């Protein structure tokens, strides 16, 4: 029987972590901050999918997790690792997000002012995902100032935040809460 993989390796106990491709970097580097924030976004997306969320939005969220895992593979790779990746993010991925934004936006009234989100649990968590996405985008910009970053990834996160905002609005209007109970009833 093959040996079970160890959950712990102890290789990170000195403050470094391994990249796909074999090199090691500091755990508090901008690269680790970027892919760690994207990982946090994926976890939040899992929370949203566990809620009562529109089936079309859930399907989109599932694909977004796949995209984010592919992005994390690219960000967490050194040049040797990047050379053997099966998929990287490109212009078509950004264009797909724009199509999704347009599709969901067609279901909504025109936005005339800033809004204070939201009235449903799923919309609230989509809004939180949007803020995590914006933080990931900022981390990617910071990383790009010191190292090469696929600019389609940064554009992807810019559009992804807009998509999460639009889906938040859709979810906010999909399920309206009942009337507020009166105090003393």
Buried (B, 14 or more C-beta within 10 A) or exposed (E): EEEEEEEEEEEEEEEBBBBBBEEBBEEEBBBBBBBBBBBBBBEBBEEBBEBEBBEBBBEBBEEBBEBBEBBBBBBBBBEEBBEEEEEBBEEEBBEBBEEBBEBBBEEEEEEEEEEEBBEBBBBBBBBBBBEBBBBBBBBBBBBBEEEEBBEBBBBBBBBBBBBBBBBBBBBBBBBEEEEEEEEEE
